Amino acid sequence: MSRRCELTGKGPMSGNNVSHANNKTRRRFLPNLNDVTLKSDTLGRTFRFKISASALRTVDHRGGLDSFLAKAKDTELSDAALKVKKEIAKAATA
């Protein structure tokens, strides 16, 4: 499983460790990923995602999973999140 946020697509970045002597060695900056359970109000059920802490704040700010996925770009979402987005859109139209 990759270290990538399922909702925002945020992944590892690379950079340098810089010592006091100004020696530079490569390192990775990993995203702060958390396993969370989010509830869809439209579908009335819960979904498990591995998302970054900043994505969790954004979901809360936008008013829940349904409204977050409605505004999210399909290219950033994982396959599981894209499937949930389509289910929510289908249930909202019916």
C-alpha distances in whole Angstrom, upper triangle without the diagonal:
4,7,8,11,11,15,16,13,14,12,13,17,19,22,25,26,30,32,35,37,35,33,29,26,23,20,17,17,14,14,15,12,13,13,16,18,20,23,24,28,29,27,28,24,21,18,15,12,10,13,15,18,20,18,20,23,23,23,25,28,27,28,25,22,25,27,23,22,25,26,22,22,20,18,16,15,12,13,13,15,17,18,19,21,23,24,25,27,29,30,31,33,35
4,6,9,10,13,14,11,11,8,9,13,15,19,22,23,27,29,33,34,32,30,26,23,20,17,14,14,11,11,13,11,13,13,16,19,20,24,25,28,29,28,29,26,22,19,16,13,10,12,13,16,18,17,18,21,21,21,24,26,26,27,25,22,24,26,22,21,24,24,20,20,18,16,14,14,11,13,14,15,17,19,20,21,23,24,26,27,29,30,31,34,35
4,7,9,12,12,10,9,6,7,11,13,17,19,20,24,27,30,32,29,28,24,22,18,15,11,11,7,7,9,8,10,12,15,18,19,23,24,28,29,28,28,26,22,19,16,12,9,9,10,13,15,14,16,19,19,19,22,24,24,26,23,21,24,25,21,20,24,23,20,19,19,17,14,14,12,15,15,15,18,20,20,21,24,25,26,28,30,31,31,34,36
4,6,9,8,6,6,4,7,11,14,17,21,22,26,28,32,33,31,29,26,23,20,17,13,12,9,7,10,8,11,12,14,17,17,21,22,25,26,25,26,24,21,17,14,11,8,8,8,12,13,11,14,16,16,17,20,21,21,23,21,18,21,21,18,17,20,19,16,16,15,13,10,10,9,12,13,13,15,17,18,18,21,22,23,24,27,28,28,31,33
4,6,6,5,5,7,10,13,16,19,23,24,27,30,33,35,33,32,28,26,23,20,16,14,11,8,9,7,9,10,11,14,14,17,18,22,23,22,23,21,18,14,12,8,6,4,6,9,10,8,10,13,13,13,16,17,17,19,17,14,17,18,14,14,17,16,13,14,13,12,9,8,8,12,12,10,13,15,15,16,19,20,20,22,24,25,25,28,30
4,6,6,8,10,13,16,20,23,26,28,31,34,37,39,36,35,32,29,26,23,19,17,14,12,12,10,11,10,11,12,12,15,16,19,20,19,20,18,15,12,10,7,6,6,8,12,12,9,11,14,13,12,16,17,17,18,15,12,15,16,12,11,15,15,11,12,11,11,8,6,5,8,8,7,9,12,12,12,15,16,17,18,21,22,22,25,26
4,6,8,11,15,17,21,24,27,29,32,35,38,40,37,36,33,31,28,25,21,19,16,13,13,11,12,12,12,13,12,14,14,17,18,18,19,18,15,12,11,8,8,6,8,11,10,7,9,12,10,9,13,14,13,15,13,10,12,12,9,8,12,11,8,9,9,10,7,5,7,10,9,7,9,12,11,11,14,16,15,16,19,20,20,23,25
4,5,9,13,14,18,21,24,26,29,32,35,37,34,33,30,28,25,22,19,16,14,11,12,11,13,14,14,16,15,17,18,20,21,21,23,21,19,16,15,11,11,8,8,11,9,7,10,12,10,10,14,14,14,16,15,13,15,14,10,10,13,11,8,9,10,9,5,6,9,12,13,10,12,15,14,13,17,19,18,19,22,23,23,25,27
4,6,10,12,16,19,22,25,28,31,34,35,32,32,28,26,23,20,16,15,13,10,12,11,14,15,16,18,17,20,20,23,24,24,25,23,21,17,16,12,11,9,9,13,12,10,13,15,13,14,18,18,17,20,18,16,18,17,14,13,16,14,11,10,10,8,5,6,7,11,12,11,12,15,16,15,18,20,20,21,24,25,25,27,29
4,7,9,13,16,19,21,24,27,30,32,29,28,25,23,20,17,13,11,9,7,10,9,13,15,16,18,18,22,22,25,26,26,27,25,22,19,17,13,11,9,8,11,10,9,12,14,13,15,18,18,18,21,19,17,20,19,16,16,18,17,13,13,14,12,8,10,11,15,16,14,16,19,19,18,21,23,23,24,27,28,28,30,33
4,7,10,13,17,19,22,25,28,30,27,26,22,20,17,14,10,9,7,6,9,9,13,15,17,20,21,24,25,28,29,29,30,27,24,21,18,15,12,10,9,12,12,12,15,17,17,18,21,21,22,24,22,20,23,23,19,19,22,20,17,16,16,14,11,12,12,16,17,16,18,21,21,21,24,26,26,27,29,31,31,33,35
4,7,10,13,15,18,21,25,26,24,22,19,16,13,10,6,6,5,6,10,11,14,17,19,23,23,27,28,31,33,32,33,31,27,24,21,18,14,13,11,14,14,15,18,19,19,21,23,24,25,27,26,24,27,26,23,23,26,24,20,20,20,17,15,16,16,19,20,20,21,24,25,25,27,29,29,31,33,34,35,37,39
4,7,10,13,16,19,22,24,21,19,16,14,11,9,6,5,7,8,12,14,17,20,23,26,26,30,31,34,35,35,36,34,30,27,25,21,18,16,14,16,16,17,20,21,21,23,25,25,26,29,28,26,29,28,24,25,27,25,22,21,22,19,16,18,18,22,23,22,24,27,27,27,30,32,32,33,36,37,37,39,41
4,7,10,13,16,20,21,18,16,12,11,7,6,4,6,9,11,15,17,20,23,26,29,30,33,35,38,39,39,40,37,34,31,28,24,21,19,17,19,19,20,23,24,24,26,29,29,30,32,31,30,32,32,28,28,31,29,25,24,25,22,20,22,22,25,27,26,27,30,31,31,33,36,36,36,39,41,41,43,45
4,7,9,13,16,17,14,13,9,8,6,5,6,7,11,13,16,19,23,26,28,32,32,36,37,40,42,42,42,40,37,34,31,27,24,22,19,21,20,22,25,25,26,28,30,30,32,34,34,32,35,34,30,31,34,31,28,27,28,25,23,25,25,29,30,29,31,34,34,34,37,39,39,39,42,44,43,46,48
4,6,9,13,13,10,9,6,5,5,5,8,9,13,16,19,21,25,28,31,34,35,39,40,43,45,45,45,43,40,37,34,30,27,25,22,23,23,25,28,28,29,31,33,33,35,37,37,36,38,38,34,34,37,35,32,31,32,29,26,29,29,32,33,33,34,37,38,37,40,42,42,43,46,47,47,49,52
4,6,10,11,9,8,6,5,6,6,9,10,14,17,19,22,25,28,31,35,36,40,41,44,46,46,46,44,40,37,34,31,27,26,23,24,24,26,28,29,30,32,34,34,36,38,38,37,40,39,35,36,39,37,34,33,34,32,29,31,31,34,35,34,36,39,39,39,42,44,44,45,48,49,49,51,54
4,7,8,5,6,5,7,9,10,13,14,17,20,22,25,28,32,34,38,39,43,44,47,49,49,49,47,43,41,38,34,31,29,26,26,26,29,31,31,32,35,36,36,38,41,40,40,42,42,38,39,42,39,36,36,37,34,32,34,34,37,38,38,39,42,42,42,45,47,47,48,51,52,51,54,56
4,5,5,5,7,9,12,12,16,16,20,23,24,27,30,34,36,40,41,45,47,50,52,52,52,49,46,43,40,37,33,32,28,29,29,32,33,33,35,38,39,38,41,43,43,42,45,44,41,42,45,42,40,39,41,38,35,37,37,40,41,40,42,45,45,45,48,50,50,51,54,55,54,57,59
4,5,7,10,12,15,16,19,20,23,25,27,30,33,36,39,42,44,47,49,52,54,54,54,52,48,46,43,40,36,34,31,31,31,34,36,35,37,40,40,40,43,45,45,45,48,47,43,45,47,45,42,42,43,41,38,40,40,44,44,43,46,48,48,48,51,53,52,54,57,57,57,60,62
4,6,9,12,15,17,20,21,25,28,29,32,35,39,41,45,46,50,52,55,57,57,57,55,51,48,45,42,38,37,34,34,34,37,38,38,39,42,43,43,45,48,48,47,50,49,46,47,49,47,44,44,45,42,40,42,42,45,46,45,47,50,50,50,53,55,55,56,59,60,59,62,64
4,6,10,13,15,18,19,23,25,27,30,34,37,40,43,44,48,50,52,54,54,55,52,49,46,43,40,36,34,31,32,31,34,36,36,37,40,41,41,43,45,45,45,48,46,43,44,46,44,41,40,42,39,36,39,39,42,44,43,44,47,48,47,50,52,52,53,56,57,57,59,61
4,7,10,13,16,18,21,25,27,30,33,36,39,42,44,47,49,52,54,54,54,52,48,45,42,39,35,34,31,31,31,34,36,36,37,40,41,41,43,46,45,44,47,46,43,44,46,44,41,40,41,38,36,38,38,41,42,42,43,46,47,47,49,51,51,52,55,56,56,58,61
4,7,9,13,15,18,22,24,27,30,33,36,40,41,44,46,49,51,50,51,49,45,42,39,35,32,31,28,29,29,31,33,34,34,37,39,38,40,43,42,41,44,43,39,40,43,40,37,36,37,34,32,34,34,37,39,38,40,43,43,43,46,48,48,49,52,53,53,55,57
4,7,10,13,16,20,22,24,28,31,34,37,39,42,44,47,49,48,49,46,43,40,36,33,29,28,26,27,27,30,32,32,33,36,37,38,39,42,41,40,42,42,38,39,41,39,36,35,36,32,30,32,32,35,36,36,38,40,41,41,44,46,46,47,50,51,51,53,55
4,7,10,13,17,19,22,25,28,31,34,36,39,41,44,45,45,46,43,40,36,33,30,26,25,23,25,25,27,29,30,31,33,35,35,36,39,38,36,39,39,35,35,38,36,32,32,32,29,27,29,28,31,33,32,34,37,37,37,40,42,42,43,46,47,47,50,52
4,7,10,13,16,18,21,24,27,31,32,36,38,41,42,42,42,40,36,33,30,26,23,22,20,21,22,23,26,27,27,30,32,32,33,36,35,33,36,36,32,32,35,33,30,29,30,27,24,26,26,29,30,30,31,34,35,35,38,39,39,41,43,44,45,47,49
4,6,10,12,14,18,21,24,27,29,32,34,37,38,38,39,36,32,29,26,23,19,18,16,18,18,20,22,23,24,26,28,29,30,32,31,30,32,32,28,29,32,30,27,26,26,24,21,22,22,25,26,26,28,30,31,31,34,36,36,37,40,41,41,43,45
4,7,9,12,16,19,21,25,26,30,31,34,36,36,36,34,30,27,24,21,17,16,13,14,15,17,19,20,21,23,25,25,27,29,28,27,30,29,26,26,29,27,24,24,25,22,19,21,21,24,25,24,26,29,29,29,32,34,33,35,38,39,39,41,43
4,7,8,12,15,18,21,23,26,28,31,33,32,33,30,27,24,21,17,13,12,10,12,13,14,16,18,19,21,22,23,25,27,25,24,27,27,23,24,27,25,22,22,23,21,17,18,18,21,22,21,23,26,26,26,29,31,31,32,35,36,36,38,40
4,6,9,13,15,18,19,23,25,28,29,29,29,27,24,21,18,14,11,9,6,8,9,11,13,14,15,17,19,20,21,23,22,20,23,23,20,20,24,22,19,20,20,19,15,16,16,19,19,18,21,23,23,23,26,28,27,29,32,32,32,35,37
4,7,10,12,16,17,21,23,26,28,28,28,25,22,19,16,13,10,8,5,6,8,10,11,12,14,15,17,18,20,21,20,19,23,23,19,20,24,22,20,21,22,21,17,17,17,20,20,18,21,24,23,23,27,28,27,29,32,32,32,35,37
4,7,9,13,14,18,20,24,26,25,25,22,19,16,13,10,6,5,4,6,9,9,10,12,14,14,16,18,19,20,18,17,20,21,18,18,22,21,18,20,20,19,16,15,14,17,16,15,19,21,20,21,24,25,24,26,29,29,29,32,34
4,6,10,12,16,18,21,24,23,22,20,16,14,10,8,5,6,6,7,10,10,9,12,14,14,15,17,19,19,17,16,19,20,17,18,22,22,19,21,21,21,17,16,15,18,16,15,19,20,19,20,23,24,23,26,28,28,28,31,33
4,7,10,13,16,20,22,20,20,17,13,11,7,6,4,7,9,10,13,12,10,14,16,14,15,19,19,19,16,15,18,20,17,18,21,22,19,21,21,21,18,16,14,16,14,14,18,18,17,19,22,21,21,24,26,26,27,30,31
4,6,10,13,16,18,17,16,14,10,8,6,6,6,7,10,10,13,11,9,12,14,12,13,16,17,16,13,12,15,17,15,16,19,20,18,20,20,21,18,16,15,17,14,13,17,17,15,17,20,19,19,22,24,23,24,27,28
4,7,10,13,15,14,13,10,6,5,4,6,9,10,13,13,15,13,10,14,15,12,13,16,17,15,12,10,13,16,15,15,18,20,18,21,20,22,19,16,16,17,13,12,16,16,13,15,18,17,16,20,21,20,21,25,25
4,7,10,12,12,11,9,5,5,6,8,10,10,13,13,15,12,9,12,13,9,10,14,13,12,8,7,10,12,11,12,15,16,16,19,19,20,18,15,15,16,13,11,14,14,11,13,16,15,13,17,19,17,18,21,22
4,6,9,8,7,6,4,6,9,11,14,14,17,17,18,15,12,15,15,11,11,15,14,11,8,7,9,12,12,12,14,17,17,20,20,22,20,17,17,18,14,13,15,15,11,13,15,13,11,15,17,15,15,19,19
4,6,5,6,6,6,8,11,12,16,16,18,19,19,16,14,16,15,11,12,15,13,11,8,6,6,9,10,10,12,15,15,18,18,21,19,16,17,17,14,12,14,13,9,10,12,10,8,11,13,11,11,15,16
4,6,5,7,9,11,15,16,19,19,21,21,21,18,16,18,17,13,13,15,13,10,8,8,7,10,12,12,13,16,17,20,20,24,22,19,20,20,17,15,17,16,12,12,14,12,9,12,14,11,10,14,15
4,6,8,11,12,16,17,21,21,23,24,23,20,19,20,19,15,16,18,15,13,11,10,7,10,13,12,12,15,17,19,19,23,22,19,20,20,17,15,15,14,11,11,12,9,6,9,10,7,7,11,11
4,6,8,10,14,16,20,20,23,24,24,21,19,21,20,17,18,20,18,15,12,11,9,13,14,13,14,17,18,20,20,23,22,19,19,18,15,14,15,13,9,11,11,8,7,10,10,7,9,12,12
4,7,10,14,16,20,20,23,24,24,21,19,21,21,17,17,20,18,15,12,11,11,14,16,15,16,20,20,23,22,25,24,21,21,20,17,16,17,16,12,14,15,12,10,14,14,11,12,15,15
4,7,10,13,17,18,21,22,23,20,18,20,20,16,17,20,19,16,13,11,11,15,16,15,17,20,20,22,22,24,23,19,19,18,15,14,16,14,11,13,15,12,11,15,15,12,14,18,17
4,7,10,13,15,18,18,20,17,15,18,18,14,15,19,18,15,12,10,11,15,15,14,17,19,19,21,20,23,21,17,17,17,13,12,15,14,10,13,15,13,12,16,17,15,16,20,20
4,7,10,12,15,17,18,15,13,17,17,13,15,18,17,16,12,10,11,15,14,13,16,18,17,19,18,20,18,14,13,13,9,9,12,11,8,11,14,12,12,16,17,16,17,20,21
4,7,9,13,14,17,14,12,16,16,14,16,19,18,18,14,11,14,17,15,14,18,19,17,19,18,20,17,14,12,13,9,10,13,13,11,14,16,15,15,19,20,19,21,24,24
4,6,10,12,14,11,10,14,14,12,15,17,17,17,14,11,14,16,14,13,17,18,15,17,16,17,14,11,10,11,8,8,12,12,11,13,16,16,16,19,20,20,21,24,26
4,7,10,12,10,10,14,14,13,15,18,18,19,16,13,17,18,15,15,19,19,16,17,17,17,14,12,10,12,11,10,14,15,14,16,19,19,19,22,24,24,25,28,29
4,7,8,6,7,10,11,10,13,15,15,16,14,12,15,16,13,13,17,17,14,15,16,16,12,11,10,14,12,11,14,16,15,15,19,20,19,21,24,24,24,27,29
4,5,5,6,9,10,11,13,14,15,17,15,14,17,18,14,15,19,17,15,16,17,17,13,13,13,17,16,14,17,19,18,18,22,23,22,24,27,27,27,30,32
4,5,5,6,9,10,11,12,14,16,15,14,18,18,15,16,20,18,17,19,20,20,16,16,16,20,19,16,20,22,20,20,24,25,23,25,28,28,28,31,33
4,5,5,6,9,10,10,12,14,14,14,17,16,13,15,18,16,14,16,18,18,15,15,16,20,19,17,19,22,20,20,23,24,23,24,28,28,27,30,32
4,5,5,6,9,10,10,12,11,11,14,13,10,11,14,13,11,14,15,16,12,12,13,17,16,13,16,18,16,16,20,21,19,21,24,24,23,26,29
4,5,5,6,9,10,11,9,9,13,13,10,12,15,15,13,16,18,19,15,14,15,18,17,14,17,19,16,16,20,21,19,21,24,23,23,26,28
4,5,5,6,9,10,10,11,14,13,11,14,16,15,14,17,20,20,17,16,18,21,20,17,20,22,19,19,22,23,21,22,26,25,24,27,30
4,5,5,6,9,9,10,12,10,8,11,13,11,11,14,17,18,14,14,17,20,19,15,17,20,17,16,20,21,18,20,23,23,22,25,27
4,5,5,6,5,6,9,8,6,9,11,11,10,14,16,17,14,13,16,18,16,13,15,17,15,14,17,18,15,17,20,20,19,22,24
4,6,5,5,8,11,10,9,12,14,13,14,18,20,21,18,17,19,22,20,16,19,21,17,17,20,20,18,19,23,22,20,24,26
4,5,8,10,12,10,9,13,14,12,13,17,20,21,18,18,21,23,22,18,20,22,19,18,21,22,19,20,24,23,21,24,27
4,6,8,9,6,6,10,10,9,11,14,17,19,17,16,19,21,20,16,18,20,17,15,18,19,16,17,20,20,18,20,23
4,7,8,6,7,11,11,11,13,17,19,21,19,18,20,22,20,17,18,20,17,15,18,18,15,16,19,18,16,19,22
4,6,6,6,9,10,11,12,16,17,20,18,16,18,19,17,14,16,17,13,13,16,15,12,15,17,16,15,18,20
4,6,5,6,9,10,10,14,15,17,15,13,14,16,13,10,12,13,10,9,13,12,10,12,15,14,13,17,19
4,5,5,6,9,10,13,14,17,16,13,15,16,14,11,12,12,9,8,11,10,7,9,12,11,10,13,15
4,6,5,7,9,12,14,17,15,14,17,18,17,13,14,15,12,10,13,13,10,10,14,14,11,14,17
4,5,5,6,10,12,14,12,11,14,16,15,11,12,14,12,9,13,14,11,12,16,16,14,17,20
4,5,5,8,9,12,11,9,11,13,12,8,8,10,8,6,9,11,9,9,13,13,13,15,18
4,6,8,10,13,13,11,14,15,15,11,10,12,11,7,9,11,9,8,12,13,11,13,16
4,7,9,12,11,11,15,16,16,13,12,15,13,10,12,15,12,12,15,16,14,16,19
4,6,9,7,7,11,13,14,10,10,13,12,9,12,14,13,12,16,17,16,18,21
4,5,6,7,11,12,14,11,9,13,13,10,12,16,15,14,17,19,18,19,22
4,6,5,8,9,11,9,7,10,11,9,10,14,14,13,16,18,18,19,21
4,6,8,10,12,11,9,13,14,12,14,17,17,17,19,22,22,23,25
4,7,10,12,10,9,13,14,12,14,17,17,17,20,22,22,23,26
4,7,8,6,6,9,10,9,12,14,14,15,17,19,19,21,23
4,5,5,6,9,10,10,12,14,15,16,18,20,21,23,25
4,6,5,6,9,10,11,12,14,15,17,19,20,21,23
4,5,5,6,9,10,11,13,14,16,17,19,20,22
4,5,5,6,9,10,11,12,14,15,16,19,20
4,5,5,6,9,10,11,12,14,15,17,19
4,5,5,6,9,10,11,12,14,16,17
4,5,5,6,9,10,11,12,14,15
4,5,5,6,9,10,11,13,14
4,5,5,6,9,10,11,12
4,6,5,6,9,10,11
4,5,5,6,9,10
4,6,5,6,9
4,5,5,6
4,6,5
4,6
4
